[in-house]
Amino acid sequence: MPLDLATFPFRTIVFDLDGTLIDSARDVGEAVNRVLAEHGLAPLDEATMRSLMGEGGRVRTRKAFALRGVMLDDAALSARVDDFVRHYAERPVIHTRVYEGVAETLAALVASGVRLAVCTNKYEASARDVLRRLGLMDHISDVAGADTFDVRKPDPGHILNLLARMGADRAQAAMVGDSIHDVHAGQRAGLPTVAVSWGYTETPAHRLGADAVVERFADIPAALARLRPPRP
């Protein structure tokens, strides 16, 4: 059912991607494990890989190698990240799934006149490719990845630069995500924040400090409707 924009307090909603809109941990993990295998290292299990989600490919790759006893200098890390990006691009959505209610809720928000954006620590081109392959890109006005600006979440500039590029009013924007990085980035940008109860964070959603927590994606519009937009 379309929202009543006369009463809905937001005109732009910024979403995290992995762990919020999609469950991509297995495909990401398999790409990381292929890089480890190229260097004679044993794979990481899925539970471990899920614990490494949320901070972007560079941090995840460094931690994955460290768990196998290999400390990478900057040059080696950059090379291994390039390897990961190549492997991931070959098979980005073999196991990845869209969480229940995402497509329908995004479509309803757009139909109501709300603009949607994605702010992710995945590289921008990769995020756009995954969104297209999963049929979600038609709902998204813009995407900012880890390489889009000079900063990334939890730095608030990641969100603020995205809103500026969209020409969106921060005073009518909100942030939705699954991790402490999303909540902190949104709060530091001055945006109301909603945390989802699923995703990859090891900290329970109700302890992230968000303004609201939802158990179902379809509940996000109602949760946002109860929040006040930031002051200009």
SULGIGI-V788944 format. One record per pair of residues at least 24 apart in sequence whose ideal C-beta (glycine too) atoms are under 8 Angstrom apart, sorted by the first residue. I is the first residue (numbers start at 1). J is the second residue. If there is no record, write none. Layout:
i->(I | I)
j->(J | J)
This chain:
i->(1 | 2 | 2 | 2 | 3 | 3 | 3 | 3 | 3 | 3 | 3 | 5 | 5 | 5 | 7 | 8 | 8 | 8 | 8 | 8 | 9 | 9 | 9 | 9 | 9 | 9 | 10 | 10 | 10 | 10 | 10 | 10 | 10 | 11 | 11 | 11 | 11 | 11 | 11 | 11 | 12 | 12 | 12 | 12 | 12 | 12 | 12 | 12 | 12 | 12 | 12 | 13 | 13 | 13 | 13 | 13 | 13 | 13 | 13 | 13 | 13 | 13 | 14 | 14 | 14 | 14 | 14 | 14 | 14 | 14 | 14 | 14 | 14 | 14 | 14 | 15 | 15 | 15 | 15 | 15 | 15 | 15 | 16 | 16 | 16 | 16 | 16 | 16 | 16 | 16 | 16 | 17 | 17 | 17 | 17 | 17 | 17 | 18 | 18 | 18 | 18 | 18 | 18 | 19 | 19 | 19 | 19 | 19 | 19 | 19 | 19 | 19 | 19 | 20 | 20 | 20 | 20 | 20 | 20 | 20 | 21 | 21 | 21 | 21 | 21 | 22 | 22 | 22 | 22 | 22 | 22 | 22 | 22 | 23 | 23 | 23 | 24 | 24 | 24 | 24 | 24 | 25 | 25 | 25 | 25 | 26 | 26 | 26 | 27 | 27 | 27 | 27 | 27 | 27 | 27 | 28 | 28 | 28 | 30 | 30 | 30 | 30 | 31 | 31 | 31 | 31 | 32 | 32 | 32 | 32 | 34 | 35 | 35 | 35 | 35 | 35 | 35 | 36 | 36 | 36 | 38 | 39 | 39 | 41 | 41 | 41 | 42 | 44 | 50 | 51 | 51 | 53 | 54 | 54 | 54 | 54 | 54 | 54 | 54 | 55 | 55 | 56 | 56 | 56 | 56 | 57 | 57 | 57 | 57 | 57 | 57 | 57 | 57 | 58 | 85 | 85 | 88 | 89 | 89 | 92 | 92 | 92 | 92 | 93 | 93 | 93 | 96 | 96 | 98 | 98 | 98 | 99 | 99 | 100 | 100 | 101 | 101 | 101 | 102 | 102 | 103 | 103 | 103 | 104 | 105 | 105 | 105 | 105 | 106 | 106 | 106 | 107 | 108 | 109 | 109 | 110 | 115 | 115 | 115 | 116 | 116 | 117 | 117 | 117 | 117 | 117 | 117 | 117 | 117 | 118 | 118 | 118 | 119 | 119 | 119 | 119 | 119 | 119 | 119 | 119 | 120 | 120 | 120 | 121 | 121 | 121 | 121 | 121 | 122 | 123 | 124 | 141 | 142 | 153 | 153 | 153 | 153 | 154 | 154 | 154 | 154 | 154 | 154 | 155 | 155 | 156 | 156 | 156 | 156 | 156 | 158 | 159 | 159 | 159 | 159 | 160 | 163 | 170 | 170 | 171 | 171 | 171 | 171 | 172 | 173 | 173 | 174 | 174 | 174 | 176 | 178 | 179 | 180 | 180 | 183 | 183 | 183 | 186 | 190 | 190 | 191 | 192 | 192 | 192 | 192 | 192 | 194 | 194 | 194 | 194 | 196)
j->(108 | 108 | 111 | 112 | 108 | 109 | 112 | 113 | 114 | 221 | 225 | 112 | 113 | 114 | 225 | 112 | 114 | 221 | 224 | 225 | 172 | 224 | 225 | 227 | 228 | 229 | 114 | 172 | 173 | 174 | 192 | 224 | 229 | 113 | 114 | 115 | 168 | 169 | 172 | 173 | 114 | 115 | 116 | 117 | 163 | 166 | 168 | 169 | 172 | 173 | 174 | 109 | 114 | 115 | 116 | 117 | 173 | 174 | 175 | 176 | 220 | 224 | 116 | 117 | 118 | 119 | 159 | 162 | 163 | 173 | 174 | 175 | 176 | 186 | 191 | 116 | 117 | 118 | 119 | 175 | 176 | 177 | 118 | 119 | 120 | 153 | 176 | 177 | 178 | 179 | 182 | 118 | 120 | 122 | 127 | 130 | 131 | 53 | 54 | 120 | 122 | 199 | 200 | 53 | 54 | 177 | 178 | 179 | 196 | 198 | 199 | 200 | 201 | 99 | 176 | 177 | 178 | 182 | 196 | 199 | 98 | 99 | 102 | 118 | 136 | 96 | 97 | 98 | 99 | 102 | 130 | 134 | 136 | 96 | 97 | 99 | 53 | 92 | 93 | 96 | 130 | 49 | 50 | 53 | 200 | 94 | 95 | 96 | 88 | 91 | 92 | 93 | 94 | 95 | 96 | 53 | 60 | 88 | 87 | 91 | 94 | 95 | 84 | 87 | 88 | 91 | 60 | 61 | 64 | 84 | 87 | 61 | 64 | 80 | 83 | 84 | 87 | 64 | 65 | 68 | 83 | 65 | 70 | 65 | 68 | 70 | 68 | 68 | 200 | 200 | 202 | 200 | 121 | 178 | 179 | 181 | 199 | 200 | 201 | 121 | 181 | 121 | 122 | 146 | 152 | 81 | 84 | 85 | 88 | 121 | 122 | 123 | 146 | 146 | 123 | 126 | 126 | 126 | 129 | 126 | 129 | 130 | 133 | 130 | 133 | 134 | 130 | 134 | 134 | 135 | 136 | 198 | 217 | 216 | 217 | 216 | 217 | 218 | 136 | 217 | 135 | 136 | 139 | 218 | 217 | 218 | 220 | 221 | 136 | 139 | 140 | 139 | 221 | 139 | 221 | 139 | 141 | 166 | 168 | 140 | 141 | 141 | 142 | 143 | 144 | 162 | 163 | 166 | 168 | 142 | 143 | 144 | 143 | 144 | 153 | 158 | 159 | 162 | 175 | 185 | 144 | 145 | 146 | 145 | 146 | 152 | 153 | 181 | 146 | 147 | 148 | 166 | 166 | 181 | 182 | 184 | 185 | 180 | 181 | 182 | 184 | 185 | 188 | 185 | 188 | 185 | 186 | 188 | 189 | 190 | 185 | 185 | 186 | 189 | 191 | 189 | 189 | 230 | 232 | 229 | 230 | 231 | 232 | 229 | 229 | 230 | 224 | 227 | 229 | 220 | 205 | 208 | 208 | 209 | 208 | 209 | 210 | 210 | 230 | 231 | 230 | 224 | 227 | 228 | 229 | 230 | 220 | 223 | 224 | 227 | 220)
